[in-house]
Amino acid sequence: MKKIIFFLMIHMTTHLYCQKIDGHLKIDRKSNVYWWAGIIREGHKMPLKSGYEANLYGQCWRNQLQPLLLSTDGALIWSEESFRFELNEKKIIVDNLESPLFHEKVGTSLKDAYLYASKNFFPPNGVMPPQEFFSIPQYNTWIELTYNQNQDDILNYARGIVDNGMPPGIIMIDDNWQEDYGKWDFHQGRFPDPKAMMKELKEMGFKVMLWVCPFVSPDSEIYRHLSEKDLFMLDNTDEPAMVRWWNGVSAVLDFTNPDSEKWFKGVLNRLIEDYGVDGFKLDAGDSRFYVGLKSLKDVSPNTHTELFAKIGLEYPYNEYRATWKMGGKHLIQRLHDKNHDWTDLKKLIPHMLLEGIMGYPFSCPDMIGGGQFKSFLNDTTIDKELIVRSTQVHALMPMMQFSVAPWRILDKNHFQAVLDAISLREKFKETILQLAKEASVNGEPIIRSMEYVFPNQGYALISDQFMLGNNILVAPFLERGEGTRKIILPAGNWKSDMGEIFSGDKLIEAKVPLNRIPYFELVE
């Protein structure tokens, strides 16, 4: 007979218990109760369906991950370490041999379950990222330049932003600005005068971030230097492990070693001091890169991802794509690179809604039009309408990030629709900023699902519209071709972007021309 251990936990004045049965937990499923899991890249598959299974160990699906499950009836499952789970028609089965599993019924709604998890497992630290992330667009040089990052083209990109009537914002100089992986100096051939470049970018009104990663190229002087100091992860022969990632084979820094962290932060601080860099896009760090490797301290692959993410807490201007258990922190979380197609456009809303209920309110829905650069290698494949609709999805989300230059690829009509979307964001800027400030204190998402705001009213499956706070409903158009879309309005009176007043608790249809983003404000 399996041994049952009850852990008594006292929160405020409520006495609750969590149950652990030899690391194996079985929960009865109810037909009218829906569940979400903290696998951000799988957000479009949620709420979870029978047959779904996942193992969180050594895997983050190239995006954020949280060891949490939440239900629409106020139940949750949490663990401090990774676990495996599966759903069948009758049960949710969870296994964890590393750490206790906390299973609690804390309320009656998805919101109740999330707020309890936020307060008790990853409380907000009260720090809000710089307001520029929310108030002005971000611009990433990746799609335009890919591996040809260079001073002239970066300045031309920035000038193009300003000259075409788009507001200057945060510009992120992506991979291959550097001499080599680990040698974080501007490449002398491609950047003849980086200080002059930085000066001009700042004068135009940009904040500047640089792409960095925890890898070091093995055929380099810096590798030999760091190897002598034992700063790398090791293989089973106790030599620096060679990790295969998307851009080659590299050694990887061991951040369980304080000297590795000290060296890496020293490099980042020098870039700030020498060039006036504002912050960093900290890429890679996925837990899959650490599986089977040895480190100074014996921790899980997921913990290595967490240690890399914690570095960003010291740099207000940061961005991460892969993190583990960093809910409640002031990190900028970006969705995994999406393809330039309509299928991936439809994933933006469910993925971003999942970010919010996993403790990551300060999130960015990838790059406008998609961040998967292979989709843009041939300009003839660019879908102008998709660029517009992608911009419109971003417009009323926590952040918006451009990469492909819309003034270069769009005709006047489509580009004007992009500018209109930017103008709409400006209209709601103060609302977004206020919600971001509140999120840093109360942990609530900036954008929220219909189920979160209007619990247990049959909205759990809606994934193509969202709430900005509690009073603004946004329903972007996600199909090719202008037409009409169906919008569900909850009870109440709703004023549309066209000025019409609708009585809610009904399904309506709205015409959506190219330049329209349907939204509705709850009114008295």
C-alpha positions, 0 to 999 in steps of 0.5 A: 500500500502506498504511503500517504504523506500530508503536508500541512501548509498555513496561508493567512488564516486558511488551513490547507493540505497538499497530498503526495503519494510516493511522487505519484498523484492521480486526480479525477477529471470532471467533464466540465473542468478545464486545465492549463499547463505551464508549457507556453509554446503549447498554449494553442493546445489548451485547455488540455485534452485527453491524450496529452502528456509531457515531461518537463525534465530537461525540456522547455519547448524553446520557450518559457516553462512553469511547473504548474497546472491550473483548472477552471474550478480553482484547483492547481498542481505545483512542484519546485522541480520538473514532473511528468504528467498525462491526461486520459478521459478520467484522470490526470496523472502526475509523477515527480520523484524529485520534489513534493507535488502540491495539489490544492483546491483554492477557489472556484475559478481559473483566476482563483487558482492562478492568484493563489499560485502567484502569491504562494509560489512565485510572488511578484517582486514589485519591480516593473521593467522600464516603461519603454517596453510597454509604451513604444515599439521594439525593433529587432535587426534579425529579420532584416540583417540575419547574420550580417549585422553591421554598423551601416545597415543598423543605422540605415534600419534605424533611420528608416524607422524614423524617416517613415513616421514610426516612433523610435523605441528599443532597438535590439542588435541581434546575433553576429554583431560580436567577434565570436561567441564568448568574445563579446566585442564589436566585430572590427570589420563590420563595426568600424566605429561602434561608439559613433553608431551608439551615439547616433542611435541614442540621438535618434531616440533609441535604447540599444540592446545586444544579443548574447548567449552562454556559449563560447566557441571552442576554437578561440583564445577566450575558450582556452582562457576560460577552460583553464579556469574551469568555467565550463560544463563538463562531459563524462570525461571531465573535459569541457562539454561540446554542445550542439545548438542551432548555430554550431558546436560550443562550450557552455558556461557553468553558472553554478560556478560563481566565477562563471557568472562573475566573468559573464556579468563582467563582460556585460558590464563592460559593454554598458560602460564602454559603449553605453549599451542599455541591456541585453537579449539573453538567448539560448539557455534552454534546458535541453542543452544541459542534459547529461552534462556535469557542473560544479554543483549537481543541479537539474538541467532546468535549474541551469536555465533558471540560473541563466535567467536570473542574470537578467534580473540585474539588467533592467533592459533584458529579453528572454525566450527560454526560462524556467520558474521565473514567474513574478520577476521583472524579466521580458519574456518573448514568445518562440519564433513564429513562422510567417503564416496564418497558422502561427498568427493564430497561436499568438493569443493563446500563447500570450494568454498562457504567459499571463496565468503562468506568472509572466505578464511582461511578455512580447508576442514574438516579432511582427510577421514572425521571427523565423527568418527562413520565412523571409529569405525570399521576398516573394513569400511575404504576405502583406496582409499577414504583416498588417494583421500581425501588427494589429494583434501586437497593438493592444498586447503588453508589447509590440516588436518589429523586425522585418521593415514594414516600409520596405515590404509594404505598399502605401495602403498596407503600411498605413494600416500598420501606422494606424495600429501603432497610433491605436497603441498610443491611445491605450498606452497609459492603460497598458502602462498602468496594468504593467505597474499593477502586475508588478505588485499583484501578479495579474496578467496584463491581457486576460482570457475571457475565462479569467475575467468572466469565470464559469460562463462557458468561455474557456475555449475562446482563444481568438479574442482577449481582454486588456485588463477587465474592461477592454475586449480585443478581437483581432482579425486572424484570417486572410482576406477582409470580411466579418468575424464573430465576437462574443460579448459578455453581459453588460454594455459594450462600446465598440471602436466604431462608436456603437453600443452593444448589449452583451451576453450575445454573439455578434458579427463585425465587418473588419476591413484591413485597417480595423482592430475591433475592440469594445470598452465596457461602459455603464 
